[in-house]
């Protein structure tokens, strides 16, 4: 499997050429770098929990409480009209209830209202107005709105993208312990690090650490990749393998794929083709198409080599220009 491998590197926009004796790890790493952490903006921070009560009966109770001035009941009833739980779906009624509760100071309702306005659900679509409502809730301490607005500004959804502002909002959401916000913040830091330099790369690592500790395996994987690429961290394939193992244990398919490829080559871990194939298969079973291709590639390579030796080495931690390859063409 000797040959020339050309891989596009998204972080620099360049094409690197490597002479590789095996292409499996190059493909796995390249695809992992290209993958970005994509999460949908959370629509509802809390739905209407029937708690064993008949939904239609619960809706009636919420309606009475809302009329009596209970803002949380208004919000919960709005969620029920949004989802069609216990009542017929009615986006207009839901938006009106969210607006009523938001005007009274219920920040969760403001988050719902902003989403409805941003997407034109039950009300005319008005993205600038949605931005105002999200910002209002964020400024008053509702961190989920910080994340939702940050994602809008990051992606330029209906408004011009504003990455510096998005970064501040996602950082605020991360500090507010919103699920996935720390990973979102780290991803944006990594994007801005192209121009922002080492300080921004280190900020990405700090956010990923928080995200990983909070239980998001994608953040753990990103730290592993950062070790492989020496982005904000010293290059270390051994350290990378530890973080990728943590991410794979959390069912991150890409991490399983990259770790499997590393095991196939003995990069950062003892060379263990059997375990490598198992990890690639695990990623494939989790619907990672590239892992499925690598499973076949590894099978074909083993067949052409007449089998592979048992793992016995300690695993290489040396890393040439391509951190994924432990050896180039001899």
N, C-alpha and C positions, 0 to 999 in steps of 0.2 A: 504494500500500500504506500510505497514511496511516491513522492510527487510534489507538485507545487500547489499550495492552497492559497487562494485569495479571499480575504474576508473583509467585508465592509465594517468599519468601526463607527457606530453611531455617535460616540462621544466626541470624536474629532472630525467626522465627515470625510475620512480618508480610507483608502484601500491598502491594507498591508499584505505583503506577500511573504509567506513562510514556506520553507522547505520542511515538510513533515513526513515522518515515517508512518504516522497514522493520522487520519483526518477526523476521527470520531470526536476527540475532545475539542478540537477547533470549532467544529460545527456546534457542539453543545454550548460552548462558552459564548460564541458569537450571537446565538439566538437568545441566550440569557441576558446579554447586554442590551439587545434590542427590545426585550420585553419591558414593558413599563407597568407599574402598579396602577391598574385602572379600577376605580370603584365608583359605583353610582352614588350620587348625592342622596343622603338619607331623606326619604320623603316624610316619614313619621317617626318622631323620637319616642312616641308611645301611643299605642292604639287604644281603642275602647275595650277593656277587659270585662267580659260579661260575668266572670266569677261564678259560673253555674246558673246565673239568672237567664231567663229567656231573653234573647236579644231585643225582641220587640218591646217587652216589658221594661227592659233597661233603657231603651231609647225614650220611652214615655217618662221615665223617672228623670233622665237627663234633661228632657224638654222642660219639665216643671221646675227643676232646679235652675236651669238657664234663665227662665222667665223671672225667677226670684232673684237673679243677680249672681249666681254661681258661675264664674267665668270658666273654671275648669270643666264644668258640666257642658257649657257651650262648646268648648273645644272638643271634648269627647264626643258630643253629638255630631259635630262637624266631621270627625273621623268616621263615624258610623255612616253618615250620608255619602262620604267619599268612597267607602268600601262597600256600601250596600248591605251593611250588617244590621238586621232587625228593621230596616227601612228600605224603601226603594232608592237606588242610587240617585242622587240629586246634587251635581257639582255646584250649581248656583246656590242652593241652600247651604251647602258645606262652606263655600267661600264667604257667604254672609255671616255664618256663625263664627268662622275664624276671624273675620274682620271685627265682629262685635267683641270677641274675647281679647283680641289684640289691642283694640282701642282702650280696653279696660286695664291693660297692663299684663296680660298673660303672654309671656314671651314665646312659649311653645306654640301658641296659636299664631303668633306673628311669623314663625318659621313656616307653618303650614300655609298661611296666607301668601307669603312671598313665593313659595313654590307654585301656588295656583296662579298668581299673577305672572310669574316668569314663563309658565307654559300655557297660559290662556285656558285654564281649567275652571269653568264656571264664571269667569270674569274675562273681560277683554285683555289680551296679552299686552303687557307693558313692562318690558325688561328694566328700563331705568327706575321705574317705581318699585319693582321687585328688589332691585339693588338697595334702594333706600330702606325698605322694610327689613331686609336681611341685616343691613348695617345697624339699624336701630336695635334689633334684638341682640346682635353681637356686642355692640357697645354696652348694653345693659347686662352682659354676662351670660347670654345663652350661646355656649360655645358651638353647638351644632350649626347655628346660623353662620358663624364665622367660617366653618368648613364649607358649607354649601356655597357661600358667596366666594370664598377662595377658589373653589373649583370652577365656578362660572368665570371668574377673572383669569384664571390660569388657561382655560380652554377658549376664552373669547366667545362664550355662548350667548349670542344676541347683543353683545357689547364688545368693544375693542379689548383685546387681552391686555392685562396690566400685571406683569409677573412680579415686580417688587411689592405691589399692594397685596397680590395673592399670597406671596410668601409670608407676609406679616399676619394675614388672616389665618393661614394654615398653621402657623406657629402658635397663634392664640388658641386655635382649636385643639392643637396637640397638648398645650398646657392645661386645657380644660378637660383633658382625658376623653376626647371624642374618639370612638373606634375608627381606626385607619387614618386619622388625621396626621399622626406623626409620620407614617409612611408616605402620605401625600406630601408633607412638608419636606421630607428627605428627598423624594423624587424631584421636587422643584429645585431644591438646593443643588442637586446633582446637575440639573439642566443649567442652572445659573453659574455653576462652577466653571463652565467652559470659558466664561469671561471674568468671573469673579475670583478665580484663583483658589489657592489652598484654604483660605479662611472659609469660603463657601463650602468647599469639599468637606472640611471638618464639621461644619454645621450639619451637613447631610448625615454624617456618621452619628452625630449626637441625636438627631431625630430618629434615625433607624434604630439606634439602641433603645430609645424609649418605646418605639413601636414594637420591637421584638420582645421587650420585657412585658409589654401589655398583651402579648399573645398573638401578634400578627406575624405569621411565618414568612410573609413576603419581605418584611423588614429584616428578618434574620438572614434571608437569602441575599439581600442587597449588601449587607455587611460582608458576607462571604465573597461576593463578586468584587467589592471594593478592595479586599485583600489581594485578590488575583490581579487586579488592575493597578494597584498602588494608588488608589484615589482616596486621599484623606487618611490613609493608613499605610504603614510600611508593607511592601510586598511580602506575602507569606502564604504559600500554598497550604502549609499545615494549619495555620489559623483559619484560612478559608474553609478547609474541610470541616472544621469544628462547627462553624456557623452554618454551613450548608447542611450538615448532619442535623442540626437543630431545626432548620427550616423544613427539611425533608420529613423529619419526624412529625412535624406539624402539617404534613400533607401538601407541601408546596411542590407541585410536579416539576417545575423548572429546576428547583434545587436538587431533587432526586436525579434528574437527567444529568446535570453538571457533575454531581458527586459520583454518579455511576460512570461517567466518562473518565473522571479522575482515577477511579478505582481500576478501570480497564488499563490505564497507562502507568499507574503507580505514582501519580503526582500528588504530593502532600499526604498520601496514605499508602500503606503497603499495596503493591500491585496484586490485585485479586480480581481477575476477569470474571469469575463466577459471581462474586458479589456485585461487580459492575453491571453484569447482565441483569441481575435481580433488581437493582436500583432502576435501571433503564426500563425494565418491564413494569416496575411499580409506577413510574411516571407515565408509561404508555397506558396502563390500566386507568390512570386518572385523566385520560383523554388528551394527552400531550402527543400530538401527531409526530413531532420531530423525534421524540423518544422512541416512538414505534419504528421510525425509519432507522434510527441508530441501533435498535435491537436487531434489525435485519442486517444492517451493515456489519455489526459485530459478529453475527452468526456467519456471514459470508467470509469475513476476514479469518475467523478461526478455522473454517473449513479449508481455505486456501493455504493457511500456514501449517496445516496438519496438526492442529491442536495448540493449546497455550500452556505454558509451564505453570506450576503451582506458585502462589504468592509466597515469597520468602524475604523480600527486601523490606526496609523500614519506610520506604516511600521517599521520593526526592522532594526537597524543599528549595532546590535551586531553580531559578526562573530566568530564562533568557528574555529577549524582547517580547516574545509571546509567552506570557506567564502560564499558559495552559499546557505548553509542551515541555517535557522534561529533557528532551533531546532532539536535536535537529538532524539533518542528513549528515552522515559520517563520510 
